[in-house]
Amino acid sequence: MKKSKPIITVFVFLGLIVGISACSSHQAEIKSLQSQVDSVSIELAMLKAASLQLESNKKLVSDLYQEVFGDKNIDVLDNYLVENYIQHNPGVADGREALKKALEIWFKDAPKEKIDIQHIGADCDFVYIHLKSKQGNKTLSVIDIFKIEGNKVVEHWDVIQEVPAKSANPHPMF
């Protein structure tokens, strides 16, 4: 029986080596999988942050539109636009003060109204808003594009089209 003890010890030792080796192999697999999980978690966190920023940008633009164009509150422009924002509308000069002056003229005797947002979307730092607007007895389709940086508008484009009484196709503008 004494002779069998060393053989058993060798088998136990070999079993431990194989077990440790297998365990090391599993540890490497676990580390690799954990690295992949960590990478996916980081990507998900980045996507979530980007999605939250897009939602924040859309809210900024819809709030700006309602407060300025709906409520006719020019004073809030300081909260929404950088001072030297770039204006692509050919009827308005660059800068926040130039827009304030233009809006004072446009809003003279204009009633407050609820802005009728038809569509709003965001892509990176751009927000696109499509509105149905009334101007007297005319209905207008308005599309504004805003570039956002640091939670303020830095650039603006717009396209305004009167909705015609008749259309060459059956597709509505809104």
BATOR-543511 format. One record per residue (C-alpha): x, y, z; residue in one letter. Coordinates in nm, 4 decimals, decimal comma. Example, Ala and Ser with C-alpha at 12.3 -4.5 7.8 and 13.67 -1.06 7.14 Angstrom:
[[1,2300; -0,4500; 0,7800]; 'a'] [[1,3670; -0,1060; 0,7140]; 's'] 
***
This chain:
[[0,0000; 0,0000; 0,0000]; 'm'] [[0,2904; 0,2278; 0,0567]; 'k'] [[0,3854; 0,1936; -0,3093]; 'k'] [[0,0429; 0,3013; -0,4285]; 's'] [[0,0504; 0,6210; -0,2255]; 'k'] [[0,3160; 0,7878; -0,4485]; 'p'] [[0,1200; 0,6893; -0,7590]; 'i'] [[-0,1960; 0,8374; -0,6107]; 'i'] [[-0,0009; 1,1493; -0,5175]; 't'] [[0,1291; 1,1779; -0,8756]; 'v'] [[-0,2228; 1,1414; -1,0134]; 'f'] [[-0,3550; 1,3983; -0,7683]; 'v'] [[-0,0680; 1,6317; -0,8609]; 'f'] [[-0,1318; 1,5795; -1,2347]; 'l'] [[-0,5022; 1,6378; -1,1747]; 'g'] [[-0,4220; 1,9645; -0,9993]; 'l'] [[-0,1958; 2,0745; -1,2855]; 'i'] [[-0,4626; 1,9898; -1,5428]; 'v'] [[-0,7250; 2,1619; -1,3266]; 'g'] [[-0,5078; 2,4707; -1,2813]; 'i'] [[-0,4278; 2,4732; -1,6508]; 's'] [[-0,7978; 2,4411; -1,7399]; 'a'] [[-0,8806; 2,7021; -1,4801]; 'c'] [[-0,6175; 2,9351; -1,6308]; 's'] [[-0,7691; 2,8754; -1,9723]; 's'] [[-1,1129; 2,9596; -1,8368]; 'h'] [[-0,9724; 3,2651; -1,6633]; 'q'] [[-0,8327; 3,3888; -1,9947]; 'a'] [[-1,1713; 3,3275; -2,1598]; 'e'] [[-1,3472; 3,5039; -1,8732]; 'i'] [[-1,1078; 3,7998; -1,8992]; 'k'] [[-1,1681; 3,8175; -2,2756]; 's'] [[-1,5446; 3,8014; -2,2294]; 'l'] [[-1,5303; 4,0625; -1,9522]; 'q'] [[-1,3308; 4,2889; -2,1829]; 's'] [[-1,5969; 4,2489; -2,4522]; 'q'] [[-1,8760; 4,3167; -2,2015]; 'v'] [[-1,6933; 4,6269; -2,0785]; 'd'] [[-1,6500; 4,7475; -2,4367]; 's'] [[-2,0193; 4,6970; -2,5155]; 'v'] [[-2,1142; 4,8700; -2,1875]; 's'] [[-1,9019; 5,1711; -2,2814]; 'i'] [[-2,0613; 5,1836; -2,6271]; 'e'] [[-2,4105; 5,1610; -2,4767]; 'l'] [[-2,3307; 5,4424; -2,2333]; 'a'] [[-2,2030; 5,6559; -2,5220]; 'm'] [[-2,5153; 5,5822; -2,7292]; 'l'] [[-2,7385; 5,6656; -2,4340]; 'k'] [[-2,5533; 5,9953; -2,3767]; 'a'] [[-2,5810; 6,0794; -2,7481]; 'a'] [[-2,9528; 5,9955; -2,7471]; 's'] [[-3,0097; 6,2140; -2,4397]; 'l'] [[-2,8219; 6,4988; -2,6095]; 'q'] [[-3,0374; 6,4665; -2,9223]; 'l'] [[-3,3530; 6,4792; -2,7090]; 'e'] [[-3,2152; 6,7794; -2,5208]; 's'] [[-3,1382; 6,9564; -2,8506]; 'n'] [[-3,4917; 6,8893; -2,9818]; 'k'] [[-3,6428; 7,0208; -2,6582]; 'k'] [[-3,4233; 7,3314; -2,6779]; 'l'] [[-3,5500; 7,4080; -3,0290]; 'v'] [[-3,9167; 7,3343; -2,9557]; 's'] [[-3,9007; 7,5485; -2,6395]; 'd'] [[-3,7239; 7,8269; -2,8311]; 'l'] [[-3,9867; 7,8161; -3,1018]; 'y'] [[-4,2814; 7,8293; -2,8635]; 'q'] [[-4,1375; 8,0991; -2,6382]; 'e'] [[-4,0109; 8,3235; -2,9178]; 'v'] [[-4,2447; 8,2665; -3,2133]; 'f'] [[-4,5501; 8,1459; -3,0231]; 'g'] [[-4,5394; 8,3611; -2,7100]; 'd'] [[-4,3667; 8,6503; -2,8921]; 'k'] [[-4,1105; 8,6796; -2,6107]; 'n'] [[-3,8002; 8,8275; -2,7709]; 'i'] [[-3,6227; 8,8659; -2,4354]; 'd'] [[-3,5643; 8,4901; -2,4051]; 'v'] [[-3,3393; 8,4860; -2,7127]; 'l'] [[-3,0418; 8,5412; -2,4809]; 'd'] [[-3,1182; 8,1994; -2,3278]; 'n'] [[-3,1239; 8,0201; -2,6618]; 'y'] [[-2,8821; 8,1862; -2,9052]; 'l'] [[-2,5137; 8,2691; -2,8840]; 'v'] [[-2,4525; 8,6396; -2,9338]; 'e'] [[-2,2851; 8,6058; -3,2732]; 'n'] [[-2,4947; 8,3258; -3,4188]; 'y'] [[-2,4888; 8,2815; -3,7963]; 'i'] [[-2,8130; 8,3519; -3,9824]; 'q'] [[-2,8725; 8,2035; -4,3296]; 'h'] [[-3,2099; 8,3711; -4,3819]; 'n'] [[-3,1246; 8,6463; -4,6373]; 'p'] [[-3,3756; 8,8832; -4,4763]; 'g'] [[-3,1974; 8,8940; -4,1379]; 'v'] [[-2,8400; 8,9905; -4,0518]; 'a'] [[-2,6116; 8,7707; -3,8417]; 'd'] [[-2,6236; 8,7919; -3,4640]; 'g'] [[-2,8764; 8,7761; -3,1837]; 'r'] [[-2,9391; 9,1538; -3,1740]; 'e'] [[-3,0186; 9,1634; -3,5458]; 'a'] [[-3,2775; 8,8898; -3,4972]; 'l'] [[-3,4304; 9,0772; -3,2027]; 'k'] [[-3,4729; 9,3865; -3,4226]; 'k'] [[-3,6308; 9,1838; -3,7041]; 'a'] [[-3,8662; 9,0079; -3,4632]; 'l'] [[-3,9808; 9,3371; -3,3108]; 'e'] [[-4,1033; 9,4369; -3,6572]; 'i'] [[-4,2503; 9,0938; -3,7427]; 'w'] [[-4,4285; 9,0598; -3,4080]; 'f'] [[-4,5836; 9,4086; -3,4011]; 'k'] [[-4,9502; 9,3545; -3,3134]; 'd'] [[-4,9160; 8,9759; -3,3646]; 'a'] [[-5,1139; 8,7611; -3,1210]; 'p'] [[-4,9620; 8,4802; -2,9183]; 'k'] [[-5,0206; 8,1366; -3,0647]; 'e'] [[-4,9545; 7,7698; -3,0041]; 'k'] [[-4,6785; 7,6540; -3,2376]; 'i'] [[-4,7966; 7,3625; -3,4523]; 'd'] [[-4,4939; 7,1339; -3,4779]; 'i'] [[-4,5505; 6,8710; -3,7454]; 'q'] [[-4,2111; 6,7003; -3,7313]; 'h'] [[-3,8901; 6,7426; -3,5352]; 'i'] [[-3,5685; 6,5485; -3,5706]; 'g'] [[-3,2074; 6,5700; -3,4687]; 'a'] [[-2,8827; 6,4483; -3,6171]; 'd'] [[-2,5620; 6,5146; -3,4244]; 'c'] [[-2,5712; 6,8876; -3,3491]; 'd'] [[-2,8463; 6,9736; -3,5990]; 'f'] [[-3,2177; 6,9966; -3,5215]; 'v'] [[-3,4786; 7,0033; -3,7997]; 'y'] [[-3,8278; 7,1316; -3,7260]; 'i'] [[-4,1254; 7,1345; -3,9642]; 'h'] [[-4,4144; 7,3629; -3,8699]; 'l'] [[-4,7598; 7,4533; -3,9894]; 'k'] [[-4,7943; 7,8287; -3,9508]; 's'] [[-5,0761; 8,0746; -4,0131]; 'k'] [[-5,0032; 8,4204; -4,1441]; 'q'] [[-5,3291; 8,6038; -4,1845]; 'g'] [[-5,5424; 8,3877; -4,4107]; 'n'] [[-5,2383; 8,1991; -4,5472]; 'k'] [[-5,1089; 7,8656; -4,4248]; 't'] [[-4,7324; 7,8227; -4,4448]; 'l'] [[-4,5068; 7,5218; -4,4318]; 's'] [[-4,1935; 7,6235; -4,2415]; 'v'] [[-3,8786; 7,4199; -4,2047]; 'i'] [[-3,6058; 7,5491; -3,9774]; 'd'] [[-3,2653; 7,3956; -3,9255]; 'i'] [[-3,0675; 7,4864; -3,6157]; 'f'] [[-2,7083; 7,4011; -3,5333]; 'k'] [[-2,6594; 7,3574; -3,1586]; 'i'] [[-2,3352; 7,3882; -2,9627]; 'e'] [[-2,3110; 7,4073; -2,5866]; 'g'] [[-2,6923; 7,4002; -2,5549]; 'n'] [[-2,7350; 7,7164; -2,7611]; 'k'] [[-2,8162; 7,7885; -3,1238]; 'v'] [[-2,5069; 7,8887; -3,3198]; 'v'] [[-2,6480; 7,8764; -3,6734]; 'e'] [[-2,9892; 7,8848; -3,8456]; 'h'] [[-3,1434; 7,8118; -4,1875]; 'w'] [[-3,5086; 7,8261; -4,2897]; 'd'] [[-3,7346; 7,7523; -4,5818]; 'v'] [[-4,0871; 7,8923; -4,5909]; 'i'] [[-4,3490; 7,7918; -4,8467]; 'q'] [[-4,7114; 7,8892; -4,8741]; 'e'] [[-4,9454; 7,5906; -4,8846]; 'v'] [[-5,1244; 7,6148; -5,2205]; 'p'] [[-5,4996; 7,5807; -5,2577]; 'a'] [[-5,4466; 7,3095; -5,5227]; 'k'] [[-5,1753; 7,0480; -5,5513]; 's'] [[-5,0519; 6,8481; -5,8495]; 'a'] [[-5,0430; 6,5377; -5,6291]; 'n'] [[-5,2522; 6,3927; -5,3448]; 'p'] [[-4,9743; 6,4232; -5,0836]; 'h'] [[-5,0296; 6,6742; -4,8061]; 'p'] [[-4,7513; 6,9132; -4,7072]; 'm'] [[-4,7805; 6,8035; -4,3441]; 'f'] 
***
